Amino acid sequence: MHIKDELYGEYEIDGVLEQLIMSKPVQRLKGIHQGGAGYLVNGSWNVTRYEHSIGVMLLIRKLGGSIEEQIAGLLHDVSHTAFSHVVDFALGHHDENYHEEIYSSIVLNSEIPDILRANGYSWDDVLGDDSKWTLLERPAPELCADRVDYTLRDMYRYNYLTHAEVLQFLEEDLLAVNGRMVLRNVQAAKWFVRAYNMEVLDFFMHPLNVYAYDKLAKALREAINLGLIVLPDLMLRDEEVWGMLQATDHPVISQLVRELHTGVQVEENMDQYDIYMKYKERLVDPPVLVGDHIVAASDLTEEVGRMKVRAREKFARGVYVRIMSDK
């Protein structure tokens, strides 16, 4: 299998990884938007969980991760529901972790364990505990393949970053030391913190994104409460669940669905607002290689510390959105 990725280039993939990519759970991710509801109000917000999952696998490979860790990276998002984190808001999961709670169940009830077993791997050894895969996952505010890929992918696709900037970061600034992602210098750390803050503050918390999350989460919550959608339905693709919402004649759901379109105009306004939303705090403080030591960027430059403070303040404040026009 030949893969051409817009960030990491071209790779030949075979064996267990190819089989897993072609499996139903991974192919389903082509129909799950990374940005949740955003594509309904801005058609260019179109990165999928499939692209991100392939990217995480390739980034781990690029940094020398084992086949097992590449498998874990490829499969880390297979339990994401339709509309990704919108479902967390619909179900009241404030830690935005519903997909993690159902992960084992989704994997075990798929062909993934059989594919792994046929290739000499145990699903539990590879997927049972992702804390051992230190390139794939690290607790915030460190770097990991998941955090780095979604930041670079979204910010490049949505024209916040140039391809040259992303390529320099990947080829010159990012490296693995004892299975841990680190940066070569503090300049790279400051660049990535700025990029990450654009992702989590300017994009995730963009007023139009907040509007879309709010409307769709309310529609899903109402449909679930009424039994029009049941939890297993959430493992369908975005467009399938969207079609279920569109098909209902329930007046509240129908009105919310009509309000999700690309002509919406909103602004951030703390004084006159129609929607208020808070997100899980997301911060980053990249480790930097200094000689033989690894040091948090905030210990090397006050600028990173200031950026963390500004981000923490915005997460604590939340987003106030005024609807200018939803017609």
Secondary structure, 3 states (H helix, E strand, C coil): CEEEECCCEEEECCHHHHHHHCCHHHHHHHHCECCCCHHHCCCCCCCEHHHHHHHHHHHHHHCCCCHHHHHHHHHCCCCCCCCCCHHHHHHCCCCCCHHHHCHHHHHHCCCHHHHHHHCCCCHHHHHCCHHHCCCCCCCCCCCCHHHHHHHHHHHHHCCCCCHHHHHHHHHHHEEEECCEEEECCHHHHHHHHHHHHHHHHHHCCCHHHHHHHHHHHHHHHHHHHCCCCCHHHHHCCHHHHHHHHHHCCCHHHHHHHHCCCCCCEEEECCCCCCEEECCCCCCCCCEEEECCEEEEHHHCCHHHHHHHHHHHHHHHHCEEEEEEECC
